Structures are given as structure tokens and as C-alpha cells.
Amino acid sequence: MAAHTLLLELGVEELPPGAIDTLSDAFAEGVRRGLADAGVDFQGVTAYASPRRLAVRVEALADKQPDRDVEKRGPALAAAFKDGEPTKAAQGFARSCGVSVDDLIHLETDKGTWLGYREQQQGEATVALLPAIIDKAVAALPVPKNMRWGASRIEFSRPVHWLVALYGDEVVPATVLGLEAGRETRGHRFHAPEAIVLEHADDYLGALEDAWVLADRSKRRERIREQVLAEAELLEATAVIDEDLLEEVSGLVEWPVALTGSFDERFLEVPAECLISSMKANQKYFHLLDADGKLKPAFITVSNIDSREPDKVIAGNEKVIRPRLADAAFFYETDRKRPLAERIEGLSSVVFQKQLGTLADKARRSANVAAHIASRTGGDESRARRAAALAKCDLVTEMVLEFPELQGIMGRYYAEHDGEDAEVARALEEQYLPRFASDAIPQTLTGQALAIADRLDTITGIFGIGQRPSGTKDPFALRRASIGVLNILVKGELDLDLRELLELAVAQHEALPKADGLVDDVLGYMLDRFRAWAQDEGIGAEVYLAVRARPVTRPLDFARRLRAVAQFATRDEAAALAAANKRVGNILSKQDHDGRTEVDESLLSEDAEKALKNAVAACQEQVAPLFQQARYSDALDVLASLRAPVDAFFDQVMVMAEDEAVRANRLALLASLQALFLEVADIAELQQ
């Protein structure tokens, strides 16, 4: 069976840069799945893409499906013959197989003997299968928004202009989106606009590179990175390469050429974040830092042409960026003419959520919760209230209206300009931390209080109006907000009771349709986020389940237990003690034990049960102070010593003694054993 390279390329007008990777990967996956479903062998599938093309290369694609044996089952033997003659059922089955009854075979099964037919089915040629596979893969592409062009009723993300479908050196006779497949592709729009004839699928990448196109996405992205770093080195500066920006720029060019431009130093009087946002959002420029980490009045742009007059390209970019930065400077000067505090009243006209009121309402609710948190963590209540009052004021400034990603950052700058308390100003930026699971948390107590209060207000409010996240839908990012609260409480070592905080947050809302059971609902949802938190910490799901089984409502305490149980799970004794605890739990539940843990020593007769009683008592004395100090790892180290007496007990003692008093006493002994471990977690879950 021969094998060749398959090349598919769909030529389009410039695609949205943010959609290129998604469409490219989906195209490759659609082709891969189609070939796999058809049973055609291949070695690998690679996706290529640029602004003007989506391409897929399949290596070592077999030229046909493998032959396969096909077995058909007909009527039962008893129904196939009567008096030694074939019945109509047997004759009909033979006709459907295209043979005579004599050519049929007997198939032996568990349910009896049946007439059957077995034949070898020839595999279909790959070239004959490909048109349907290609068409299905293109039709399934997750196009964000379709458009039509000309008089055609065909729809796609952008107008399509050519289709390449080569299997080795053979054109695949396919028609997709109204285009007939051929062997002609196109090079760079300006450097090599002529058609390029591909003699073989293997010629693709080389032919395009000769025509000023880097179709390999990763190669193009790394070429940009190398060029940007090289340009920065010439200026003895550091280029800040944001990966999202790099990805976007890679989706805008086919032949990248990095060029360095500059802007007036007077713009450096504007906060660097404003200038950077303007350069990134509007012009897709990479910014530069000097040796002290300060913004340099320079930028790197990536052109899509290798110009003979690069100075003119640079001058054009400098001309474009100047008014953009002037706008940023104007917004900054305009905003500073009004103190943030004067904008508080304006928040009353900005709706947070129609059922939950305005931003002013949210600020009022958050202020009460933030002040309470500050009072419990050693912070300053008045600072927490002030920070909550000002927290959303920068949302109505010109700068943040133009660059929403600067929320919080501009609040800090404007508060500092207004002479607000330094910690209050810093809290305005810190309220949005952490932005993602591994991000830094607020460093000030005021920032921590505000960040927690703001998130709890959102979570309780949205749950309270019945919009709990479901499946993948989480429009208010409540999962991220929940993990953010957990991270602040744990990493900030704030030993606060989450139930208490939620009760306070819920109490701030005047009326919530789903108020009944709301605290328990939200508490359970938030503690469930510890599963993802534990996973990020490298802690297994069984450890999370062991801790989650206990009524722990202090996230810091929850995290300490997780780490302690994870460490305990690595000990040799863990598996045996987990199994023993599971056995104890099963015994106690089946006997409907009343929870009694007091053991009557006069009823102990076996040496093994006496030894276990003494061992449990000794451990109780040792671990009591450890539990009080939340030293769970040390406590579990002590409890690990119970393995031997526990094993001996189950080997030598009959729990279900005939004497009811003895039986009840042994159950109490097991309950006392279980209670020791339950002070930390239900380690029976470690067996899962």
C-alpha cells in the first residue's frame, strides 16, 4: 500500500487575527477526524496558517482504506430450513448478499446457530474519500461571523479565492465553498502576487517561503520574537514581549520585518501604562524599557513588507502614534482636573446589574464588608471604607472608558494625585488581584479587604438572583472570583470564616429572590473551587475529597489540611489506615451507631482491643494541642503510629460480638479511632 503527502490550502482575504489559530487548529482536527473515521492510515497532521490562508498537511497518508472482512448474519438456522429445504428467509438473505444459499455459512453464537455470509471488502481509494472529508472539515469550522461577497450565496469568514488539494502530485477532485481544487497557491500579496504552481504537496512550505510567506505559525511567531529582541538590543533596551500581542501580530503578517520608531519624550509624563495600552491596543507595537525598567520613548512595529525604504515605513508609524499618545495625554490631564471623590455621585447612574442596582449600591455594600474584614485582620476600617467608596470611580474617567484594561491602575494614579492615603490609593489597583490563579495577591491589608469584599458582593448577588454558573457558562466570571477569594485568604494567611463573610455579604443586599439557603449554596460552590486549587498545587482529587468531607469553612484551615493530608498520603501507613477507616465507617453506618466514643475498659477482654484502646488514648493526648494549633501534619504523623494496633485489632477481634454490651463497646472504640482522624479529614476517601 503506497503513501503520499496530502496538502490542503484554502486561500482567503485577510482573516481576523484573533480567529486564525482557532480556525487553523479546527481545520486540521476536522481532516484528522475524517481520515480516522474512514479508517485511512496516516502518520501525522500539521496545521499551517497566515492571514491569507488556512492549510493542512497530512504525512504518509495511505492511498486506500485497508481491506477488511465483513460478516453478515442472517436468519436463525431453525428458521432458514424446513424439511431440508431453504425457506424464503434463507433465500432472501442469500439474494441480499449476492450469492446462492449454498455459499452461506453457519455462524455459531451463544444464542444458537445462524446463517451467515463472510466476504472481504476492498478498501476504497483515498482520493475518492477526500472530497467529502474536506467539505465536512471546512463546513465545521468555527467561523465567528460569516459574510457573503458578490452575487454568491456562499458564506465564510472572509471571501475565498483559491483551493489547493494535492495528494502527492495528484490534484484531488474536490469542490469546497464554490472553489474547484487545483495546484495553484498565492505568495505574498505585494512581494509575490503571481500564482505559484505546486508540482507536489511536499513543495508547499519551500515554495511559499520563496514567495515571501512563512506559513508555519510557530516559525513566523519565533521569527518576530527574534527580530524584536534584536532591534531592542541595538538600542540597549529590553523589549517587553506580551505573548497575546505576539500571537496577534503573527496573525497580521506573512513576512515579518521588525522596525524601531520613536515618540516625543514629553509623552513620558503620562503614566507608562497609558502609553503602553495605547501602543498595544491601537497600533500593535512592542514597548521598550531602559536599564532601570522605565519606559523608553521608542517602540518596535512589525511590518508585513520588506521595504526598500524602511525609513518611510518608520516615519509613517511615528506619524500615526503621535496623535494616539496625544489622546492619552489629553485624557490624563482632563481626568486629573476632577478628584476621584467628586465622581462618587456619578456612580449612582451606572448600573452594575439591573436587579442588583448601581455601582454606588455595590460600593456601599462592599464598604461594610471590607470594613469588617479589615477589623478582623488588623487593617484600618476607615481606609477600607474609603477605598471601597473610591474603588469604581475610575470606571467613569476618560482614560478607562478608552482603555478598560487600565481600571484600578488609573484609580491608583488619580488617588495619589488627589492626595489620598497611600494605602487607599494602592488598594484601588490591588482590588483586581489576583487576575488569574497564579497571579499575585494584594499586599496591603486594605487591598485584601477590598478585593475580598468586592468579589463576595458579586458572587452573592449573582447567585441571589438565580444566575449561578452552569456548565461552561459563567458570564460574571464567578469561578475566577471564587478562586481569587480563596487565594487571598490562603496566601495572605487570613484565618477568616467564609460562612461568616458570606452571611455579612448577603445581609448587605436589600432583597434577593433566591435568598433562602443562599449562604450554604454559595459556600458549597466556593469550597468546591478548592478542587482546582488543589490540582494547581499538585494535590490529588482524593485528598481534596477527604478534606471536603469535613465541615471546614475557613479556607486557610482548609488549605492547611489539604497539604497535611497530601503529605500523609505519601507515608507507607496511609493506605492501610485509609482502608481501616473506610472499614470502620462501613461498620458504624451499618450498625446505625449513635456516635458514642466513650469506652468501658471493664468490657475489654482481648489483648488487641486493649492495645488499641491504649494507643488511641495516647494519641488523643498527644494530638489535642496539635489540633488546636492547626499543626495537622504533625498530628497525622502521630496518628500514623496507629497502623499496627489497628491491623492487630481487625485480625484478632470480632467486632460483632454476641454480647450486646461488648459489641457496643467495640463500636465505641472504633468510633473513637475514627473521630481522631476526622479532626483533620475523612482519610477513608484516600482509597479512591
Secondary structure as UniProt FT lines:
FT   STRAND          3..12
FT   HELIX           17..38
FT   STRAND          44..50
FT   TURN            51..52
FT   STRAND          53..62
FT   STRAND          68..76
FT   HELIX           77..80
FT   STRAND          81..82
FT   TURN            83..84
FT   STRAND          85..86
FT   HELIX           88..97
FT   HELIX           101..103
FT   STRAND          105..109
FT   TURN            110..111
FT   STRAND          112..121
FT   HELIX           126..139
FT   TURN            150..151
FT   STRAND          160..167
FT   TURN            168..169
FT   STRAND          170..171
FT   STRAND          175..176
FT   TURN            177..178
FT   STRAND          179..180
FT   STRAND          184..186
FT   TURN            189..191
FT   STRAND          195..197
FT   HELIX           201..203
FT   HELIX           204..210
FT   TURN            211..212
FT   HELIX           217..234
FT   TURN            235..236
FT   STRAND          238..239
FT   HELIX           243..250
FT   TURN            251..252
FT   STRAND          257..262
FT   HELIX           265..269
FT   HELIX           272..278
FT   HELIX           279..283
FT   STRAND          286..289
FT   TURN            291..292
FT   STRAND          295..303
FT   HELIX           310..335
FT   TURN            336..337
FT   HELIX           340..343
FT   HELIX           345..349
FT   STRAND          351..353
FT   TURN            354..356
FT   STRAND          357..358
FT   HELIX           359..377
FT   HELIX           381..390
FT   TURN            391..392
FT   HELIX           393..396
FT   HELIX           398..402
FT   HELIX           404..406
FT   TURN            407..408
FT   HELIX           409..418
FT   HELIX           422..430
FT   TURN            431..432
FT   TURN            437..438
FT   HELIX           445..464
FT   TURN            465..466
FT   TURN            471..472
FT   TURN            475..476
FT   HELIX           478..491
FT   TURN            492..493
FT   HELIX           498..508
FT   TURN            513..514
FT   TURN            516..517
FT   HELIX           518..528
FT   HELIX           530..536
FT   TURN            537..538
FT   HELIX           541..548
FT   HELIX           555..568
FT   TURN            569..570
FT   HELIX           572..590
FT   TURN            591..592
FT   HELIX           601..603
FT   HELIX           607..628
FT   TURN            629..630
FT   HELIX           632..639
FT   HELIX           640..642
FT   HELIX           643..652
FT   HELIX           660..678
FT   TURN            679..680
FT   HELIX           683..687
//
